[in-house]
Amino acid sequence: MNKRYLIQFACIALTAVVACNQPESKKEANQKKTDTTANRPAPSTQAFLTLPALDALFYEPDFSKKLKSDLGLTAEQIEKLKTAARTSLRELNEDGAADAASAKTATQQYEAKIREIIGADKFPQLQELVAQLYGKGLEGLAPARPNFVPTDTRIVVNAPAFRMDVFQEGKLIKSYKVGIGYPEFPLPTGMRRADTLIFNPSWTPPDEPWVKGKFQPGKKVSGSSDLNPLGVIKIPIGLPSLIHGGKQLEKIGSFASHGCVGLTNTQVKDFTATLAKLGGSGLTSEKIASLIKLGKTKSVNLSTPVPVDLRYETIVAENGSLHIYRDVYERGTNSLDEAKRILSTYNVKYESLTEQEKTDLNAALAEMNRDPKGNTVDTTSDKDTKNGVAPSKIARAKQGRTTTKVKGEKEMSVAITALQGKGYPAPVDLNSGQTVK
């Protein structure tokens, strides 16, 4: 990974939804015709791109070259795209004032600008390029169905649930409540891997509004500093995200980062000990504490990389219930059709539910089909709006503030008798950040 990128933009998110961009064999293609949709991941043919995310990509040495060779963009178009991406990042801040427009509105505005620069015909090609470069994940390890329960050793992060699970040989051994990326810098989806633990990571503040005057741009912050936003440990999990500490307790279970999985320092020390054991590094909790105490930046490689499964699932079956999570990134996933698809995965038909179960399920879907500010997620066509963005929302998006909080409830549970003993496991030994280790 580009060193300059790691230092300056460690947590800027690239969000490529890649489940349906995976290449498939002829056999798989033929089988698709007879498969039921219940046994396939949620359909998603789109790579969600934002200009702030594209800014991060321009720190990769070959990205501009690929825009020219693969997409046929001119030098002028590439420069305009780079400038727009840079400008978009400078406009964002986290000053604690009123939240920006919704994630969907912000994404639509960014996409409209990208289309304006490169042309509507090139936009799908850019999405595909991004997916190919950074979203293919680990071959053969992608979830095979909704709410997929691993049978191997891996980390599973479900963004809408603000939850990270550790599986060892198919058994859930530990769960964490986490902070996730702001909607303007969403946590990506797809298969990643963790293979390096970096203790006392230093950080060089970029010259961006979200630094908020706490630091001097360009002046490195020591890994031992309490002000370092990366905390005492960072764990790269593939461009451009990290799992890292340094988060305040109130950020856990909410938006907390520029595209990363955020933990408190106490949590990240606990998680690192677990990950080190799974990865065969031999690091004990005592050794981890010793490395942190030294105050020097040190990297430790895992002898066995651990897969990291980043998901966006707002409907999850769990032993007699459907858990409906708020659609915080506004991807339209809390629909009745999607709920029926999840139920069918467990051979449960919506029509067979009791009237009370149907009523409760529809009410929960409606309540959780809201953006972080409590507005209903708009799933209608935007063809009559200017550049794909509702005019009334453009001004709000231009305020340039990240969405920092989720207003109201983030989860509802609906009891479904037919789901008893079925579904994804409940949290195990949950570390919410409040337990002192």
Secondary structure, 3 states (H helix, E strand, C coil): CCHHHHHHCCCCCCCCCCCCCCCCCHHHHHHHCCCCHHHCCCCCCCCCCCHHHHHHHCCCCCHHHHHHHHHCCCHHHHHHHHHHHHHHHHHCECCCCCCCCCHHHHHHHHHHHHHHHHCCCCHHHHHHHHHHHHCCCCCCCCCCCCCCCCCCCEEEEEHHHCEEEEEECCEEEEEEECEEECCCCCCCCEEEEEEEEEECCCECCCCCHHHCCCCCCCCCECCCCCCCCCCCEEEECCCCCEEECCCCHHHCCCEEECCCEECCHHHHHHHHHHHHHHCCCCCCHHHHHHHHHHCCCEEEEEEEEEEEEEECCCEEEECCEEEEECCCCCCCCCCHHHHHHHHHHCCCCHHHCCHHHHHHHHHHHHHHCECCCCCECCCCCCCCCHHHCCHHHHHHHCCCECCCCCCCCCEEEEECHHHCCCECCCCCCCECCCCCC
